[in-house]
Amino acid sequence: MVQFLLNVVVFVSGAVLMGLEIVGSRVLAPYFGNSIFVWGSLISVVMAALSLGYYWGGWLSAREPSYNRLLTLLLTPGILIFFLPFIYPSVNEWVARVDFGIRLNPLIACSIYFLLPGVFLGTISPYVIRLAATKLSTVGSTAGTLYAISTCGSIFGTLLTAFYLIPLMGVSNIIHFLGIILVCLSLVVVPLVRVRAVAMARAATTTAVIIGSIT
C-alpha cells in the first residue's frame, strides 16, 4: 500500500509539472507570442528547475527523510501554482512594458512563474526514492521504477493538457486545477505520516520494554 501511494505521488507530480509547462505557453502568448523564444524559455526554465530540484531533493533525502517533509514538498508548489493566475497578468504587463528584449521577456516571465514550483516538484522523485528504498541492494531498481513512473506521468500530463484541458477549460482554471491536484495529493501522504508515527511509537515501546527487562 505504501509503495502504491508513493507511485501515485511521483506519477501525479510529473503530470502536473508537464501540464504546467504546456499551459504556460498560453500564459505567455498574449504578451510575448508563441515563438521559438517562448518555447525555448519554457523548456529551459523547467529543465533548470528540475536540475535544482533533483539536487535539493537528493540533499534533503540524506538528512532524516520523513513523510511530513514530503507533504510539505507537495503542498508548497500546490499553493504557489494555485495563486499564479492572480499575479501573471500584472507580471506580464510589467515585463512587456519594461521590455527586456524579445528573448529575455519570456525567459524572465517564465522564471518568475515556474522556476520555484518546478524546483519543489523536482525534489519529489529523489526524495520518494529514499523513502521507498528499503535496502541498499534495491536502490537502483527502485530509482529506475520511480523515474519511469514519473516520466509516464509527464507524458500523461502533456497529452491531457494539450489535447483536452486547454480546449475545454480556460488558462486560469487549468492552473487552479493543477494547484488543487497537488494540494489533494499532499493529503495522500497523510496516512503515510500516521503509519510512520505508529511504527515509530511501537518501536520505541518495544525498545523501552527490552531495556526495562534487561535492567
Secondary structure, DSSP 8 states (H G I E B T S, - for coil): -HHHHHHHHHHHHHHHHHHHHHHHHHHHHHHHTTSHHHHHHHHHHHHHHHHHHHHHHHHHHTS---HHHHHHHHHHHHHHHHTHHHHHHHHHHHHHHH---TTHHHHHHHIIIIIHHHHHHHHHHHHHHHHH--SGGGHHHHHHHHHHHHHHHHHHHHHHIIIIIHHHS-HHHHHHHHHHHHHHHHHHHHHHHHHHHHHHHHHHHHHHHHHHHH-
